[in-house]
């Protein structure tokens, strides 16, 4: 087998929806491997809250929409409000509780800095950034709450907006996550 040169200080996890929930789990169970995680439209699974004991501080950046029909920003059962018979997806924490969970695990000091970003595109969405930047080992916990956004990887338009909700042109998940990863490596 061939071996690749991997910078072990710069290993990251990102995911959308169930992949986002899994990214939170990776942060819980493999904080010694990852420098940061970047979940999009997914909160921490409620059953992980009491057993999540990251071995190291971990930078976290999340994007979550207020109009997500699958993963409610207030937490609860994962399901589509338009198709409730699709099955049980488990229980997740609210975005706020997940953000404060990671801030606590990282020993962040104080309340988050809240920034209301003026919309660049008038598409009915607004971005609110909540950032804890006084955390152990120079880690950071940043949440982008997108008012009016559904279940999507912005700015990509969903294939079925009637099911997933609207996207937004006011934030680009790929760019946000990449810039966050560039700014955070393991110490």
Helices and strands as residue ranges (DSSP letters): E 12-16, H 18-29, E 36-40, G 46-48, E 59-65, E 76-77, G 84-86, E 91-92, H 95-105, E 113-117, E 126-132, G 136-138, E 141-147, H 161-164, H 173-183
